[in-house]
């Protein structure tokens, strides 16, 4: 799917979210990445094979 040089990481790579955005829909909260992943604002994902990845839950950062 990717025609960039160097190529974007494939959908099964640990850094898969670093792929280029090919379609952004911020009003709906998602973007399509060059490697076929649909990435949601909450960091959830739908992979090209239909598998889902839940949102990443990280501890909130608080100002000191």
C-alpha distances in whole Angstrom, upper triangle without the diagonal:
4,7,9,12,13,10,9,11,9,10,14,15,18,16,13,15,15,11,11,12,11,13,17,19,22,25,23,22,19,15,12,10,6,6,7,11,14,16,20,22,24,22,21,17,16,13,11,14,16,18,19,20,24,24,26,29,31,34,35,36,40,42,45
4,6,9,9,6,6,9,9,11,14,14,17,15,12,13,12,9,9,11,10,13,16,20,22,25,24,23,19,15,12,9,6,6,9,12,15,16,20,22,24,21,21,18,17,15,13,16,19,20,21,21,24,25,25,29,30,33,34,35,38,40,43
4,7,8,7,8,12,12,15,17,17,20,18,15,16,15,11,10,13,11,15,18,22,24,27,26,25,22,18,15,12,9,10,13,15,18,19,23,25,27,24,25,22,21,19,17,20,22,24,25,25,28,28,28,32,33,36,37,37,40,42,45
4,6,5,7,10,12,15,18,16,19,16,14,15,13,10,9,12,11,15,18,21,23,26,26,25,21,18,15,12,9,11,14,16,18,19,22,24,26,24,24,22,22,20,18,22,24,25,25,25,28,27,27,31,31,34,35,35,38,39,42
3,5,8,11,13,17,19,17,19,16,16,17,14,12,11,15,15,19,21,25,26,30,29,28,25,21,19,15,12,13,17,19,21,22,25,26,29,26,27,24,24,22,21,24,26,27,28,27,30,29,29,32,32,35,36,36,39,40,42
4,7,9,12,15,17,15,17,14,14,15,12,11,11,15,16,20,21,25,26,30,30,28,24,21,19,15,12,13,17,18,21,21,25,26,28,24,26,23,24,21,21,23,26,26,27,26,28,28,27,31,30,34,34,34,37,38,41
4,6,8,12,14,12,15,12,11,13,11,8,10,13,14,17,20,23,25,28,27,25,22,18,16,12,9,9,13,15,18,18,22,24,26,22,23,20,20,18,17,20,22,22,23,23,26,26,25,29,29,32,33,33,37,38,41
4,6,9,11,10,12,9,8,9,7,5,7,10,12,15,17,20,22,25,24,22,19,15,13,9,7,7,11,12,15,15,18,20,22,18,19,17,17,15,15,17,20,20,20,19,22,22,22,25,25,29,30,30,33,35,38
4,7,8,6,8,7,5,8,7,6,9,12,14,17,18,21,22,26,25,22,19,16,14,10,9,7,11,11,14,14,18,20,21,17,18,15,16,13,13,16,18,17,18,17,20,20,19,23,23,27,28,29,32,34,37
4,5,5,9,8,6,9,10,8,11,13,14,17,19,22,23,26,24,22,19,16,13,10,9,6,9,9,13,14,18,20,21,17,17,14,14,10,10,12,15,15,16,15,19,19,19,23,24,28,29,30,34,36,39
4,6,8,9,5,8,10,9,12,13,14,16,18,20,21,24,22,20,16,14,12,9,9,6,7,7,10,11,15,18,18,15,14,10,10,7,7,9,11,11,12,12,15,16,17,20,22,26,27,29,32,35,37
4,7,8,7,10,12,12,15,17,18,20,21,23,24,27,25,22,19,17,15,13,13,9,11,10,13,14,17,20,19,16,15,12,12,9,10,10,13,11,12,12,15,17,17,20,22,25,27,29,33,35,37
4,5,5,9,10,10,14,16,18,20,21,24,24,28,26,23,20,18,16,13,13,10,12,12,15,15,18,20,20,16,16,13,14,11,13,14,16,14,15,13,16,17,16,20,21,24,26,27,31,33,35
4,6,8,9,11,15,17,20,21,22,24,24,27,26,22,20,18,17,15,15,13,15,13,15,14,17,18,18,14,14,13,15,13,15,16,17,15,15,13,15,15,14,17,17,21,23,24,28,30,32
4,6,6,8,12,14,17,19,19,22,22,25,24,21,18,16,15,12,13,11,14,12,14,13,16,17,17,13,14,13,15,13,15,17,18,17,16,14,16,16,14,17,17,21,22,23,27,28,31
4,5,6,10,12,14,16,17,19,19,23,21,18,15,13,12,9,10,8,10,8,11,10,14,15,16,12,13,10,12,10,12,14,15,14,14,12,15,15,14,18,19,22,24,24,28,30,33
4,5,8,9,12,14,14,16,16,20,18,15,13,11,10,8,10,9,10,8,10,8,11,12,13,9,11,9,11,11,13,16,16,15,14,12,14,13,12,16,16,20,21,22,25,27,30
4,7,9,12,14,14,17,17,21,20,17,15,12,12,9,9,10,12,11,12,11,14,14,16,13,14,13,15,14,15,18,19,18,18,16,17,16,15,19,19,22,23,23,26,28,31
4,7,9,12,13,16,17,20,20,17,14,11,9,6,6,6,9,9,11,10,14,15,17,14,15,13,14,13,13,17,18,18,17,16,18,18,18,21,22,25,26,26,30,31,34
4,6,9,10,14,15,19,18,16,13,10,9,6,5,8,10,10,12,11,14,15,18,15,17,15,16,15,15,19,20,20,19,19,21,20,20,23,24,27,27,27,30,32,35
4,6,7,10,12,15,15,13,10,7,6,4,6,9,10,9,10,9,12,13,16,14,15,13,14,14,15,18,19,19,18,18,20,19,19,22,23,26,26,27,30,31,35
4,7,10,13,16,15,14,11,8,6,6,6,9,9,10,10,11,14,15,19,17,17,15,15,15,14,18,18,20,20,20,22,21,22,26,27,30,30,30,33,35,38
4,7,10,12,12,12,9,6,5,7,9,12,11,11,9,10,12,14,17,16,16,15,15,15,15,19,18,20,19,19,21,20,22,25,26,29,29,30,33,34,38
4,6,9,9,9,7,4,6,9,11,14,13,12,10,10,10,11,14,14,15,14,15,16,17,20,19,21,19,19,20,18,20,23,24,27,26,27,30,31,35
4,5,5,6,5,6,8,11,14,17,15,14,11,10,10,10,14,14,15,14,15,17,18,21,19,21,19,19,19,18,20,22,24,26,25,27,29,31,35
4,5,5,6,7,11,13,17,19,17,15,12,11,9,8,12,13,14,15,16,19,20,23,21,22,20,19,19,17,18,20,22,24,22,24,26,27,31
4,6,8,10,13,16,20,22,20,18,15,13,11,10,13,15,16,17,18,21,22,25,23,24,21,21,20,18,21,22,24,26,24,25,27,29,33
4,6,9,12,15,18,20,18,16,12,11,9,9,12,14,14,14,15,18,19,22,19,20,18,18,17,16,19,21,23,25,24,26,28,30,34
4,7,11,13,17,18,16,14,10,9,6,5,8,10,11,11,13,16,18,21,18,19,16,16,15,13,15,17,19,21,20,22,25,27,30
4,7,10,13,15,13,10,7,6,4,6,9,9,9,9,10,13,15,17,16,16,14,14,14,13,15,17,19,22,22,24,26,29,32
4,6,10,11,10,8,6,5,7,8,11,11,11,10,11,12,13,17,15,16,15,15,15,14,16,19,21,24,24,25,28,30,33
4,7,8,7,6,5,6,9,11,14,13,12,10,10,10,10,14,14,15,14,15,16,16,18,21,23,26,26,28,31,33,36
4,5,6,5,6,7,11,13,15,13,13,10,11,10,10,14,14,15,15,15,17,17,18,21,23,26,26,27,31,33,36
4,6,7,9,11,14,17,19,16,16,13,13,12,11,14,16,17,17,17,20,20,21,24,26,29,30,30,34,36,39
4,6,9,11,15,17,19,16,15,12,11,9,8,11,13,14,15,15,18,19,20,23,25,28,29,30,34,36,39
4,7,9,13,16,18,15,14,10,9,7,5,9,10,12,13,14,17,18,19,23,25,29,29,31,34,37,40
4,6,10,13,14,11,10,7,6,5,6,9,9,10,10,10,13,14,15,19,21,25,26,27,31,33,36
4,7,10,12,10,8,6,5,7,8,11,10,11,10,10,12,12,15,18,20,24,24,26,30,32,35
4,7,8,6,6,5,7,9,11,14,13,12,10,10,11,10,12,15,17,20,21,22,26,28,31
4,5,5,5,6,8,11,14,16,14,14,11,10,10,8,11,13,16,19,19,21,24,26,30
4,5,7,9,12,15,18,20,18,17,14,13,11,9,10,12,14,17,16,18,21,23,26
4,6,9,12,15,18,20,18,17,13,11,9,6,7,9,11,14,14,16,19,22,25
4,6,10,12,16,18,16,14,11,9,7,5,6,9,11,14,15,17,20,23,26
4,7,10,13,15,13,11,8,6,5,4,7,10,13,16,17,20,23,26,29
4,6,10,11,10,8,6,5,7,7,10,13,16,20,21,23,26,29,32
4,7,8,6,6,5,6,9,11,13,17,19,23,24,27,30,33,36
4,5,5,5,6,8,11,13,15,19,21,25,26,29,32,35,38
4,5,7,9,11,15,17,19,22,25,29,30,32,36,38,41
4,6,9,12,15,18,20,23,26,30,31,34,37,40,43
4,6,10,13,16,18,21,24,28,30,32,36,39,41
4,7,10,13,15,19,22,25,27,30,33,36,39
4,6,10,12,15,18,22,24,26,30,33,36
4,7,9,12,15,18,20,23,26,30,32
4,6,9,12,16,18,20,24,27,30
4,6,9,13,14,17,20,24,26
4,6,10,12,14,18,21,24
4,7,9,12,15,19,21
4,6,9,12,16,18
4,6,9,13,15
4,6,10,12
4,7,9
4,6
4
